[in-house]
Amino acid sequence: MMKVSYGPIWPLELGLSPESGFSTRHSQTLGATVTCLAAGFYPRHINLTLLRDGQPVPDHQITGGELLPNADETYQMRKSLEVSAEELQQHHYTCTAEHLSLDNKLDIYLGSMPY
């Protein structure tokens, strides 16, 4: 019998700072870029979803989503959405991550929680 080892399962680091988590970048004319970032996770498989009012934002509206390697053999993924200032005020945005290292789905809300 052959034993296969996949290595350790490192925890997903998903914080609230612009470097790791959920952020917005405001523009005077265009509104804002809403960005969801998961970084420092292993193994590589992750489900990172950007939600608007609890519903997944369609893929054709999102930029990014590529899985990128880090120098320490962990991975990162970023998804971004361009929104107007009006959309940013009218809707609630959530970043959801599902990963093997997490017991449950991890939700991070932009601004305050919607409920």
N, CA and C atoms as a LAMMPS dump frame, in Angstrom:
ITEM: TIMESTEP
0
ITEM: NUMBER OF ATOMS
345
ITEM: BOX BOUNDS ff ff ff
-5.0000000000000000e+02 5.0000000000000000e+02
-5.0000000000000000e+02 5.0000000000000000e+02
-5.0000000000000000e+02 5.0000000000000000e+02
ITEM: ATOMS id mol type element x y z
1 1 1 N 0.836 -1.162 0
2 1 2 C 0 0 0
3 1 3 C 0.894 1.242 0
4 2 1 N 0.567 2.21 -0.851
5 2 2 C 1.352 3.433 -0.956
6 2 3 C 0.717 4.528 -0.106
7 3 1 N 1.532 5.201 0.683
8 3 2 C 1.053 6.312 1.496
9 3 3 C 1.352 7.609 0.754
10 4 1 N 0.339 8.439 0.609
11 4 2 C 0.498 9.716 -0.068
12 4 3 C 0.342 10.825 0.959
13 5 1 N 1.287 11.738 0.973
14 5 2 C 1.229 12.871 1.891
15 5 3 C 1.083 14.151 1.087
16 6 1 N 0.138 14.984 1.473
17 6 2 C -0.087 16.245 0.786
18 6 3 C 0.496 17.428 1.544
19 7 1 N 1.182 17.18 2.624
20 7 2 C 1.78 18.271 3.385
21 7 3 C 0.789 18.876 4.352
22 8 1 N 1.233 19.891 5.065
23 8 2 C 0.376 20.498 6.077
24 8 3 C -0.748 21.31 5.445
25 9 1 N -1.798 21.518 6.194
26 9 2 C -2.862 22.426 5.788
27 9 3 C -2.654 23.695 6.587
28 10 1 N -2.25 24.755 5.904
29 10 2 C -1.987 26.011 6.583
30 10 3 C -3.262 26.822 6.641
31 11 1 N -3.436 27.584 7.692
32 11 2 C -4.685 28.343 7.816
33 11 3 C -4.78 29.466 6.793
34 12 1 N -5.98 29.748 6.429
35 12 2 C -6.263 30.867 5.547
36 12 3 C -6.131 32.153 6.345
37 13 1 N -5.378 33.101 5.81
38 13 2 C -5.254 34.399 6.453
39 13 3 C -6.136 35.372 5.689
40 14 1 N -7.193 35.797 6.298
41 14 2 C -8.119 36.711 5.649
42 14 3 C -8.467 37.785 6.652
43 15 1 N -7.832 38.912 6.547
44 15 2 C -8.021 39.961 7.529
45 15 3 C -8.839 41.109 6.979
46 16 1 N -8.799 42.212 7.66
47 16 2 C -9.594 43.357 7.261
48 16 3 C -8.775 44.527 6.738
49 17 1 N -7.48 44.374 6.63
50 17 2 C -6.647 45.464 6.119
51 17 3 C -6.636 45.437 4.592
52 18 1 N -6.257 46.534 3.955
53 18 2 C -6.203 46.554 2.488
54 18 3 C -5.275 45.491 1.902
55 19 1 N -4.266 45.06 2.637
56 19 2 C -3.352 44.041 2.13
57 19 3 C -3.962 42.642 2.171
58 20 1 N -4.89 42.435 3.073
59 20 2 C -5.463 41.105 3.224
60 20 3 C -6.884 41.235 3.736
61 21 1 N -7.848 41.018 2.883
62 21 2 C -9.243 41.09 3.318
63 21 3 C -10.122 41.777 2.302
64 22 1 N -10.806 42.807 2.737
65 22 2 C -11.827 43.452 1.936
66 22 3 C -11.576 44.943 1.969
67 23 1 N -11.501 45.584 0.83
68 23 2 C -11.215 47.013 0.819
69 23 3 C -11.912 47.695 -0.345
70 24 1 N -11.948 49.012 -0.284
71 24 2 C -12.425 49.816 -1.401
72 24 3 C -11.378 50.865 -1.718
73 25 1 N -11.274 51.196 -2.972
74 25 2 C -10.411 52.295 -3.414
75 25 3 C -11.325 53.281 -4.127
76 26 1 N -11.448 54.474 -3.588
77 26 2 C -12.368 55.472 -4.128
78 26 3 C -11.722 56.282 -5.24
79 27 1 N -12.555 56.652 -6.21
80 27 2 C -12.137 57.496 -7.319
81 27 3 C -13.111 58.668 -7.389
82 28 1 N -12.628 59.846 -7.697
83 28 2 C -13.482 61.036 -7.776
84 28 3 C -14.571 60.873 -8.836
85 29 1 N -14.262 60.233 -9.955
86 29 2 C -15.204 60.167 -11.065
87 29 3 C -15.919 58.828 -11.199
88 30 1 N -15.269 57.738 -10.877
89 30 2 C -15.836 56.422 -11.156
90 30 3 C -16.544 55.773 -9.979
91 31 1 N -16.351 56.239 -8.788
92 31 2 C -16.927 55.572 -7.627
93 31 3 C -15.85 54.86 -6.853
94 32 1 N -15.854 53.526 -6.913
95 32 2 C -14.886 52.774 -6.113
96 32 3 C -14.614 51.413 -6.731
97 33 1 N -13.487 50.838 -6.331
98 33 2 C -13.165 49.456 -6.647
99 33 3 C -13.282 48.671 -5.349
100 34 1 N -14.178 47.701 -5.318
101 34 2 C -14.35 46.821 -4.165
102 34 3 C -13.469 45.604 -4.408
103 35 1 N -12.566 45.307 -3.474
104 35 2 C -11.607 44.219 -3.659
105 35 3 C -11.667 43.231 -2.509
106 36 1 N -11.713 41.957 -2.856
107 36 2 C -11.698 40.848 -1.907
108 36 3 C -10.374 40.11 -2.111
109 37 1 N -9.598 39.939 -1.03
110 37 2 C -8.285 39.306 -1.13
111 37 3 C -8.148 38.216 -0.086
112 38 1 N -7.782 37.031 -0.529
113 38 2 C -7.407 35.937 0.373
114 38 3 C -5.942 35.65 0.099
115 39 1 N -5.126 35.596 1.159
116 39 2 C -3.688 35.401 0.979
117 39 3 C -3.135 34.477 2.048
118 40 1 N -2.054 33.772 1.703
119 40 2 C -1.358 32.933 2.669
120 40 3 C -2.032 31.608 2.939
121 41 1 N -2.788 31.071 1.98
122 41 2 C -3.475 29.798 2.218
123 41 3 C -2.799 28.655 1.462
124 42 1 N -2.966 27.456 1.979
125 42 2 C -2.461 26.217 1.402
126 42 3 C -3.321 25.09 1.936
127 43 1 N -3.732 24.13 1.14
128 43 2 C -3.467 23.943 -0.285
129 43 3 C -4.154 25.004 -1.152
130 44 1 N -3.921 24.884 -2.425
131 44 2 C -4.275 25.932 -3.371
132 44 3 C -5.763 26.089 -3.656
133 45 1 N -6.559 25.093 -3.424
134 45 2 C -7.977 25.141 -3.786
135 45 3 C -8.748 26.026 -2.816
136 46 1 N -9.45 27.021 -3.361
137 46 2 C -10.236 27.952 -2.561
138 46 3 C -11.447 28.39 -3.369
139 47 1 N -12.522 28.685 -2.672
140 47 2 C -13.694 29.271 -3.301
141 47 3 C -13.847 30.666 -2.712
142 48 1 N -13.538 31.677 -3.498
143 48 2 C -13.611 33.074 -3.077
144 48 3 C -14.735 33.728 -3.871
145 49 1 N -15.737 34.251 -3.175
146 49 2 C -16.922 34.791 -3.831
147 49 3 C -17.186 36.209 -3.354
148 50 1 N -17.505 37.075 -4.284
149 50 2 C -17.9 38.444 -3.978
150 50 3 C -19.421 38.511 -4.102
151 51 1 N -20.085 38.941 -3.03
152 51 2 C -21.547 38.996 -3.009
153 51 3 C -22.029 40.441 -2.952
154 52 1 N -23.135 40.7 -3.651
155 52 2 C -23.83 41.986 -3.564
156 52 3 C -25.225 41.694 -3.02
157 53 1 N -25.53 42.232 -1.861
158 53 2 C -26.823 41.995 -1.207
159 53 3 C -27.115 40.501 -1.059
160 54 1 N -26.083 39.728 -0.744
161 54 2 C -26.239 38.3 -0.489
162 54 3 C -26.237 37.419 -1.721
163 55 1 N -26.138 38.001 -2.913
164 55 2 C -26.144 37.233 -4.16
165 55 3 C -24.778 37.34 -4.842
166 56 1 N -24.28 36.236 -5.424
167 56 2 C -22.982 36.292 -6.107
168 56 3 C -22.987 37.309 -7.249
169 57 1 N -21.937 38.103 -7.328
170 57 2 C -21.765 39.037 -8.442
171 57 3 C -21.391 38.202 -9.665
172 58 1 N -22.045 38.418 -10.813
173 58 2 C -21.723 37.633 -12.013
174 58 3 C -20.245 37.758 -12.395
175 59 1 N -19.673 36.652 -12.851
176 59 2 C -18.247 36.601 -13.198
177 59 3 C -17.841 37.656 -14.225
178 60 1 N -18.727 37.977 -15.17
179 60 2 C -18.354 38.944 -16.21
180 60 3 C -18.191 40.367 -15.662
181 61 1 N -18.653 40.616 -14.431
182 61 2 C -18.495 41.933 -13.81
183 61 3 C -17.238 42.015 -12.937
184 62 1 N -16.608 40.876 -12.685
185 62 2 C -15.468 40.799 -11.762
186 62 3 C -14.156 40.727 -12.537
187 63 1 N -13.145 41.422 -12.02
188 63 2 C -11.797 41.281 -12.562
189 63 3 C -10.964 40.49 -11.562
190 64 1 N -9.909 39.87 -12.056
191 64 2 C -9.052 39.053 -11.191
192 64 3 C -9.59 37.639 -11.103
193 65 1 N -9.324 37.005 -9.968
194 65 2 C -9.77 35.636 -9.764
195 65 3 C -8.718 34.597 -10.082
196 66 1 N -7.524 35.062 -10.512
197 66 2 C -6.45 34.119 -10.8
198 66 3 C -5.788 33.688 -9.496
199 67 1 N -5.445 32.421 -9.416
200 67 2 C -4.714 31.89 -8.271
201 67 3 C -3.238 32.182 -8.488
202 68 1 N -2.614 32.872 -7.534
203 68 2 C -1.209 33.257 -7.669
204 68 3 C -0.386 32.662 -6.539
205 69 1 N 0.826 32.173 -6.858
206 69 2 C 1.695 31.628 -5.812
207 69 3 C 2.417 32.741 -5.061
208 70 1 N 2.667 32.515 -3.773
209 70 2 C 3.503 33.391 -2.956
210 70 3 C 4.888 32.768 -2.841
211 71 1 N 5.873 33.537 -2.428
212 71 2 C 7.249 33.048 -2.281
213 71 3 C 7.372 31.967 -1.211
214 72 1 N 6.455 31.95 -0.232
215 72 2 C 6.533 30.974 0.867
216 72 3 C 5.735 29.7 0.583
217 73 1 N 5.389 29.471 -0.689
218 73 2 C 4.666 28.284 -1.15
219 73 3 C 3.198 28.274 -0.746
220 74 1 N 2.675 29.413 -0.282
221 74 2 C 1.242 29.56 -0.079
222 74 3 C 0.677 30.242 -1.324
223 75 1 N -0.614 30.537 -1.307
224 75 2 C -1.273 31.11 -2.476
225 75 3 C -2.09 32.332 -2.087
226 76 1 N -2.476 33.092 -3.125
227 76 2 C -3.359 34.229 -2.928
228 76 3 C -4.306 34.344 -4.106
229 77 1 N -5.457 34.959 -3.84
230 77 2 C -6.427 35.238 -4.892
231 77 3 C -7.106 36.564 -4.571
232 78 1 N -7.329 37.351 -5.622
233 78 2 C -7.965 38.657 -5.475
234 78 3 C -9.09 38.768 -6.506
235 79 1 N -10.237 39.288 -6.074
236 79 2 C -11.34 39.574 -6.985
237 79 3 C -11.783 41.005 -6.742
238 80 1 N -12.013 41.746 -7.842
239 80 2 C -12.38 43.158 -7.727
240 80 3 C -13.611 43.465 -8.562
241 81 1 N -14.319 44.513 -8.133
242 81 2 C -15.542 44.953 -8.796
243 81 3 C -15.569 46.472 -8.804
244 82 1 N -15.764 47.067 -9.99
245 82 2 C -15.914 48.522 -10.106
246 82 3 C -17.374 48.872 -9.832
247 83 1 N -17.6 49.812 -8.914
248 83 2 C -18.96 50.239 -8.585
249 83 3 C -19.015 51.764 -8.558
250 84 1 N -20.193 52.298 -8.83
251 84 2 C -20.382 53.743 -8.724
252 84 3 C -20.53 54.107 -7.249
253 85 1 N -20.381 55.384 -6.95
254 85 2 C -20.562 55.852 -5.572
255 85 3 C -21.978 55.53 -5.099
256 86 1 N -22.942 55.636 -5.999
257 86 2 C -24.339 55.331 -5.669
258 86 3 C -24.514 53.847 -5.329
259 87 1 N -23.92 52.973 -6.142
260 87 2 C -24.002 51.531 -5.875
261 87 3 C -23.367 51.177 -4.539
262 88 1 N -22.265 51.829 -4.22
263 88 2 C -21.569 51.562 -2.964
264 88 3 C -22.449 51.911 -1.771
265 89 1 N -23.244 52.963 -1.909
266 89 2 C -24.141 53.378 -0.828
267 89 3 C -25.41 52.525 -0.765
268 90 1 N -25.908 52.065 -1.906
269 90 2 C -27.187 51.355 -1.974
270 90 3 C -27.101 49.868 -1.659
271 91 1 N -25.933 49.264 -1.823
272 91 2 C -25.808 47.815 -1.698
273 91 3 C -24.846 47.423 -0.584
274 92 1 N -25.013 46.194 -0.093
275 92 2 C -24.101 45.599 0.887
276 92 3 C -23.209 44.607 0.147
277 93 1 N -21.896 44.674 0.385
278 93 2 C -20.938 43.793 -0.275
279 93 3 C -20.286 42.881 0.754
280 94 1 N -20.137 41.61 0.382
281 94 2 C -19.566 40.598 1.262
282 94 3 C -18.527 39.8 0.491
283 95 1 N -17.426 39.484 1.157
284 95 2 C -16.399 38.596 0.621
285 95 3 C -16.534 37.271 1.37
286 96 1 N -16.721 36.189 0.647
287 96 2 C -16.893 34.871 1.246
288 96 3 C -15.765 33.948 0.798
289 97 1 N -15.137 33.279 1.764
290 97 2 C -14.06 32.336 1.456
291 97 3 C -14.403 30.967 2.025
292 98 1 N -14.216 29.94 1.207
293 98 2 C -14.353 28.555 1.649
294 98 3 C -13.038 27.856 1.322
295 99 1 N -12.434 27.238 2.356
296 99 2 C -11.131 26.606 2.194
297 99 3 C -11.038 25.431 3.147
298 100 1 N -10.227 24.443 2.775
299 100 2 C -10.042 23.238 3.567
300 100 3 C -9.589 23.533 4.994
301 101 1 N -8.853 24.622 5.194
302 101 2 C -8.342 24.957 6.525
303 101 3 C -9.397 25.592 7.425
304 102 1 N -10.558 25.916 6.872
305 102 2 C -11.623 26.554 7.643
306 102 3 C -12.701 25.545 8
307 103 1 N -13.195 25.616 9.229
308 103 2 C -14.306 24.753 9.628
309 103 3 C -15.604 25.196 8.966
310 104 1 N -15.77 26.486 8.817
311 104 2 C -16.974 27.058 8.221
312 104 3 C -16.581 28.089 7.181
313 105 1 N -17.556 28.478 6.402
314 105 2 C -17.369 29.552 5.434
315 105 3 C -17.031 30.83 6.204
316 106 1 N -16.111 31.633 5.68
317 106 2 C -15.705 32.886 6.307
318 106 3 C -16.295 34.043 5.518
319 107 1 N -17.095 34.877 6.185
320 107 2 C -17.707 36.042 5.559
321 107 3 C -17.103 37.311 6.138
322 108 1 N -16.72 38.236 5.27
323 108 2 C -16.254 39.55 5.7
324 108 3 C -17.13 40.582 5.003
325 109 1 N -17.707 41.473 5.798
326 109 2 C -18.62 42.481 5.278
327 109 3 C -17.893 43.796 5.082
328 110 1 N -18.178 44.453 3.97
329 110 2 C -17.642 45.784 3.729
330 110 3 C -18.527 46.773 4.473
331 111 1 N -17.937 47.549 5.361
332 111 2 C -18.734 48.46 6.183
333 111 3 C -19.404 47.69 7.297
334 112 1 N -20.67 47.959 7.523
335 112 2 C -21.397 47.273 8.596
336 112 3 C -22.102 46.037 8.057
337 113 1 N -22.454 45.139 8.982
338 113 2 C -23.186 43.937 8.584
339 113 3 C -24.564 44.343 8.069
340 114 1 N -25.073 43.651 7.044
341 114 2 C -26.344 44.046 6.434
342 114 3 C -27.562 43.742 7.29
343 115 1 N -27.419 42.981 8.377
344 115 2 C -28.582 42.68 9.215
345 115 3 C -28.236 42.81 10.654
